[in-house]
Amino acid sequence: MNPDSEGGAPAGPPRVGIVLLPEGRWAQDRRRWQRAEEYGFDTALTYDHLAWRDLAGEPWYATVPTLVAAATATSRIRLGTWVASPNYRHPVPFAKELMTLDDVSDGRIVLGVGAGGAGHDARVLGGDVLAAGDRVRRFSEFVELLDLLLTGDRVSYSGEYFGAADARMVPGCVQRPRLPFVVAANGSRAMAVAARYGQGWATTGSTPPEDGPDAWWRGIAALVSRLDGVCTSVGRDPSAIERWLSVDASGVYSLASLETFLDAYGRAGELGFAEVVVHWPRPTGAYAGSEDVLEEVVAWLTAARTDGVAQTSGAPSQHGS
């Protein structure tokens, strides 16, 4: 697939996507996904883990069924993974699930995909946890094979980590030539995967949040520069790949207040990000916050879009010059 077929530098202010952790029973959580659409968020995403950090012992539901349910409960908002990895997935059945999900949603699916870490998901199947370099090689194969499967009818493939023997993928995705990939990457080798296959690039940053938000943002600027260099080295126009930023990884929760959101939104816009990703507030623990602030942010975004002022200049960062 030609990754330049979609993506590109933002034509205006950043879009805003929101992550909904898959932790609620659907009878109640359905309404939250509908609210994400009603609020005007551009994308609603969910984590692709079997268990996650401090919530490993708490309720946690499967990603693809959750997104299928969300697709039937909504009609306009884009939906996706944040992010899927090869830690416990094989490209052949996963591609079939993604193709079906794209059909159920009528072409509203975006695949956020990354190499995966060394946590629970890397150990849960009982195998060895790969070293970082091996995970990147596996990731490259994973994305390559997903691309082949989602753009082909019959695919055979033999790699170091994955294989396919006459895998059938009829009728293919609703989105053509396939649903878009947003590839999470910080290092140069993983960024090369993004440059080759991604309509978008995503990052949570590489600077530890304990170093402080200013250091984290300087790290984000450095990653943007690195991506530009990697794109150029593989023959990809750097302006042709969208940039997605998970601003809550800075260590400062973006929905702590409207002012906090505007600061993150403004900084991301200044760095050329097309989509700013935030998290739905939770009562306690990770992403703890108030839905009152969420509604303040929604009101600001709605007014800004209506008035045509939701430009970077309309959401100034508050970090000084």
N, C-alpha and C positions, 0 to 999 in steps of 0.2 A: 504493500500500500504506500502511496505517496503521502507522507505526513503533512505536506504543505496544502493538502486539499481542504483543511479546516484550520482554525486557530488564527494566530496573528496578534499583533499588538492591539491593545484595547482602543476602540474607536471613541470611547468616552470614559466616564468614571467607572471604577471597579463595580462589578456585580457583587452580590453578597449571597453566599451559600451558608447553610446551617446544618450542623451535624446533630442528629437525634440518636442517642445511644439506644441499642436494641434491648432495653431492659424492662419494658412494660408489657403486660398482657394486651393482646391486640384489641380486645373489646373496649379497653380504655384508651390505648395508644393511637388507635385509628384517628381519633379526633385531633391529636397533636399534629399528625402529618397533614391533615386537612387544614389546620390553622397555619402551618408553614406556607402552604399555597395561598391561603387567603391573605396572609400578611404581605405577600409579594416577594418573598425570597426567590432568588433565581434558581437555586438548586437545594435539594434536601438530600443529605448524605447520611450513611450510617457506617459504623466501624465493621470491618471484616475480621473478627477474631472469634475463637471458640471460648476464650475467657480473656479478661483484660485487667491487669494490674491489681489494684486494691479491690476491684469489683469481682474478682475471680470466684468468690463464694456467693455472689449475689445473683438474682435472676438475670439471664442473658440469653437472647434468642438468636436464631440463625439468620445470617445476612440475606441470602437470596429469597427465602420465603417472606421475610419482612418487606423486602423491596417489591416483591410481587403483590403483596397485600397493599402496600402504599400505592402502587400503580393503579390498582382497581379503586382506590379510595380518592384519587386525585385525577386531574385531567390536563393540567398545563405545566406544572412545575417539573423541572428536570430532576432525575433521581440517580443516585450512584453510590459507589463504594468508596470508603475513605480509610485505608486503602486495602485492596485485595493483595495477597502475596502467595508465592509458591510454598509457603511453609507447610500447608496441609492440603493444597489443591493441585490437581493435575489438569493441564490445559484442555484435554479432550472433553471430559464431562463438564468442566467449567464453561467452555465455549458454548456447549449446547444449552446450558442454563442461561448464559448471557444472551444468546440468540432468542431464546424463548421470552426472557424478560424484556428484551427490546420490542418483541411483538406485543406482549401484554400491555406495555406502556405506550404503544403506538409511537415508538422511536424517541423516547425521552430519557434513555439510559446513557450515562457516562461511566466509564470504568476508570476509577482511580486505582493504580496498581504500583506496588513497591516491592523491594527485595525481601522484606520481612526481617524481623529482629531475631534475638536469641532467647526469647522468653517462652512462655507456656506453649504457644502455638508451634514453636520449633521442636518441642519435646513430646508433645501429646501423642504422637503416633509411635513413639518408642524408638525412633532412630537417633543417630548421632546429630548433634547440633553442629552445623557447618560453620567453618571460619568465615570471616567477613568477605574475603576474596572469593571463596567458593560460593557464597550466597549471591554475589554479583554475577558470577558465571551462570549459575542456575537461573537467576532472574532474567538474564539476557535470552536464554533459551525459552523460558516461560513466555515472555512477551513475543518473541519471534514466532513461536508456534501458535499462540493465540491469534496473532495477526494472520497467519496462513489459514487457520481454521475459519476465522470469521470473514475471510474474503474468498474462500474456495468452497467447492462442492465436495471434493474428495481429496483427502490429504494423507500422505504418508511422510514420516519424519523419523530420523534416528539421531538422537543427540546423547550427550553425556548423562543428562539427568531425566530427559523425557523422550518418549517415542509415540508414534501414531501409526497405525496400520490401516490404511484405507478408511479413515474416519469420514463419515458422511455428515454434511452440514447443509442440507437442503431444508428450507428455501433461503437461508441466509438472513441477515439482519434487515430490519425495516430501514434503518439508516444506511446509506450507501456511501462508499463501499463496505463500511462496517461502522459500528458504534465507536465514538471517539475514546481514545486512551488519554488519560492524564497521568503522566509517569512521575512518581515521586523519586527524587534523587538529590544527593548532596555531593557525592564524589564524582570525579571526572568520568570513570567507566560507566557508572549508572546513568550519568547525564548523557552519555553517548547513546544509551538505549532510548532515552527520552527524545533526543534529537532525531533518531532514526524512525521511531514509531509513534511518537506522541503528537497528538494535536495540542496537548498541554503539558506543562511541567509543573510539579507541585513540590513544595518544601515546607517543613516545620522548623527549618533552621538547623544549624549545626553547633551553635554556641550554647553551652549549658545555661539554662534560665537563671541559675544561681549567680551567674556573672553580672546579672542586671539587665534590664530591658534595653538600655542604650547599646551595650555590647552586643546583645542579640540582634538588634536592628543593623548594627555595623556588619555583623556576620551575614545577614540577609543580603545586604548590598554587595558583599564580596561573592556570595553565591550567584547572584544575578550576573555579575561580571564573568564568573567562571562559566556559567551556562552559555553566555555569548561566545566565549572562546571555543567551547566544545562544539557548539553549532557550526561555527565557521570552519573548524577542523574537519568536520564530516560533510561539509558542503551544504549545510542547511542555513537558510537565511534566519538569523536570530530573531528578527521581528515577526517571523511566521509561526512562532510557537507561543501559545498563551501561557501566562504565568499565574499560578494559584498559590495563595499563601494562607496557611493555618496560623492566624495571628495569636491564638490562645497558647501556642507553644512558647511564647516569650516569657512565660511565668507571670504575666499580668492578664487576668481574665478580661476579655474585651467587653463583656457585658456587665462589668462591675458598676458602670455608670455610663450615661450618654457621652460624657466628656472622654472617658476612656476609649469608648468605641470610635469616636470621631478622631482621636489621636491616631489609633491604629489604622483606621480607614484612610486617613490623610497620608500617613507614612507609606502605606502600601501603594497608594495611587502615585505618589512621587517616584516610587521605584518601578513603576510600569506594570504592576500586577493587574490582571484582568478580573480576577475573582478573589475576594476576601472571604475566608471561611471562619465562621464562629461556631460556638456550641450552644445548644439550648440549655438554659440554666437548670441546674439540679438543686434539690433541697440542701444537700450536704456533700462534702468530699469534693471530688474532681468537678470543676465547672460549677461550683456552688454559686448561686446568685438568685436574683429576684425576677420573676416574670414581669413585674412592673417596669423594670429597666428594658427588658426585651420589647415591651410595648412602646416605650419611649423611643427606642431605636427605630422601630417600625414606623412610628409616626414621623420621625425626622426623614427617613428614607422616602416615605410616601410624599411628604411635602416637597422634598428636594426634587424628586422625579417629576412631580406635577408642575413645579415652577421652573423646571429645566435648569436647576442650579447645582445638581449633584455632581459637580466637577471636583477635581482635586482641590481647586481653589475654594469650593463650597464646603469642603470638609477639611479644614486646615489642620495639619499636624500641630501639636502643642509642645514640641520639643525644642523650639527655638531654631536659630539658623544653623 
